[in-house]
Amino acid sequence: MRYAFIHAQECTHRGTHLCATLASSRRGCDVWRNRPVSARTAEEQRLLPVQQRLHQQILEAYGAIKLWRALNRSRIRGDHHRVARLLKLASLETAPGSRIPQSAGVRATDQ
């Protein structure tokens, strides 16, 4: 978190002054900036567009649990806590009072 703050503030302040003020090393900041993306972040970057597309396809009617089940049916494995966190992160919410429309509005008892 400290290095992210330093990186964000480097446009207005010198990095060496920020590192000294926050009691961190300049080398540590450089190592943090140049390290590869973690496996978790890479997986989330892959999962988020799929989740957003599915959320739009189901007319924003599913919450985290049903969306997680739909992803599992699509053979995309994951944890329902991760799905819920990514929904919140992407500001995707279930539309109030939304339901998946019945196909043609015909029930089996109407026939």
C-alpha positions in Angstrom: 0.0 0.0 0.0 2.8 2.3 0.8 4.5 1.8 -2.5 1.3 2.3 -4.4 0.9 5.7 -2.6 4.5 6.6 -3.6 3.9 5.6 -7.2 0.7 7.7 -7.3 2.3 10.8 -5.8 5.5 10.7 -7.9 4.0 13.1 -10.4 3.9 15.9 -7.8 6.7 14.9 -5.4 10.1 13.4 -5.8 10.3 9.7 -5.1 13.3 10.0 -2.8 11.5 12.5 -0.6 8.4 10.3 -0.5 10.4 7.2 0.4 12.3 9.1 3.2 9.1 10.5 4.6 7.4 7.1 4.6 10.4 5.3 5.9 10.8 3.0 2.9 13.7 2.4 0.6 13.8 3.6 -3.0 15.1 0.2 -4.1 12.1 -1.5 -2.5 9.8 0.8 -4.4 11.6 0.0 -7.7 11.4 -3.7 -7.0 7.6 -3.4 -6.3 7.0 -1.4 -9.5 8.9 -3.9 -11.7 7.6 -7.2 -10.3 5.3 -9.3 -12.4 1.5 -9.5 -11.8 0.5 -12.1 -9.2 -1.3 -15.2 -10.2 -4.4 -14.1 -8.4 -4.5 -10.7 -10.1 -3.9 -12.3 -13.5 -6.8 -14.8 -12.9 -9.1 -11.9 -11.8 -8.2 -9.9 -14.9 -9.2 -12.9 -16.9 -12.4 -13.6 -15.0 -13.8 -10.0 -14.7 -14.7 -9.5 -18.4 -16.3 -13.0 -18.5 -18.3 -12.1 -15.4 -19.3 -8.7 -16.8 -20.5 -10.3 -20.0 -22.5 -13.0 -18.2 -24.0 -10.3 -15.9 -25.3 -8.4 -19.0 -26.6 -11.6 -20.7 -28.7 -12.5 -17.7 -30.1 -9.0 -17.6 -28.5 -8.2 -14.3 -30.9 -10.5 -12.6 -28.4 -12.7 -10.7 -26.6 -12.0 -7.5 -23.2 -13.4 -6.6 -24.2 -16.9 -5.8 -26.3 -17.5 -8.9 -23.7 -15.9 -11.1 -21.0 -18.1 -9.5 -23.2 -21.2 -10.3 -23.7 -20.0 -13.9 -19.9 -19.6 -14.2 -19.4 -23.1 -12.9 -21.9 -24.4 -15.4 -19.8 -22.7 -18.1 -16.8 -24.6 -16.8 -15.2 -21.5 -15.3 -14.2 -22.6 -11.8 -13.9 -20.1 -9.0 -14.8 -19.2 -5.5 -18.2 -17.5 -4.8 -16.4 -15.1 -2.5 -14.2 -14.0 -5.4 -17.2 -13.6 -7.7 -18.9 -11.4 -5.0 -15.8 -9.3 -4.5 -15.3 -8.8 -8.3 -19.0 -7.8 -8.6 -18.5 -5.2 -6.0 -15.2 -4.0 -7.4 -16.8 -3.6 -10.9 -19.9 -1.9 -9.4 -22.1 -4.6 -10.8 -25.4 -4.8 -8.9 -28.5 -6.9 -9.3 -31.2 -4.7 -10.9 -34.0 -4.1 -8.3 -37.0 -6.3 -9.0 -35.3 -8.0 -11.9 -36.1 -11.5 -13.1 -35.2 -13.5 -16.1 -38.2 -13.3 -18.4 -40.1 -16.5 -19.1 -39.6 -17.8 -22.7 -42.8 -16.7 -24.5 -44.6 -16.4 -21.2 -46.2 -19.9 -21.6 -46.3 -22.2 -18.6 -46.6 -26.0 -18.8 -50.1 -25.9 -17.2 -51.4 -23.5 -19.9 -51.1 -26.0 -22.7 
